[in-house]
Amino acid sequence: GRDRGDLAARQLVFLLPEHLKDASKKKKKSSLLFVKLANPHSAV
């Protein structure tokens, strides 16, 4: 029900900053990889 949704949202808000901190370290590498995967014909 609604309570479970609220709990999940609170958990997400709590975990998101940690995820973003970790992601920012890997961002350049992963974004380059993503561009290669998304557009294999681009000369990246």
Backbone hydrogen bonds, N-H to C=O, Kabsch-Sander energy under -0.5 kcal/mol:
donor,donor_aa,acceptor,acceptor_aa,energy
5,G,1,G,-1.4
6,D,2,R,-2.4
7,L,3,D,-2.4
8,A,4,R,-2.3
9,A,5,G,-2.3
10,R,6,D,-2.6
11,Q,7,L,-2.5
12,L,8,A,-2.5
13,V,9,A,-2.6
14,F,10,R,-2.0
15,L,11,Q,-2.4
16,L,12,L,-2.5
19,H,15,L,-2.2
20,L,16,L,-2.8
21,K,17,P,-2.4
22,D,18,E,-2.3
23,A,19,H,-2.8
24,S,20,L,-2.4
25,K,21,K,-0.8
25,K,22,D,-0.6
26,K,22,D,-1.0
27,K,23,A,-0.9
30,S,26,K,-3.0
31,S,27,K,-2.9
32,L,28,K,-2.1
33,L,29,K,-2.1
34,F,30,S,-2.7
35,V,31,S,-2.4
36,K,32,L,-2.1
37,L,33,L,-2.4
38,A,34,F,-3.3
39,N,35,V,-2.6
42,S,39,N,-2.0
44,V,42,S,-1.6
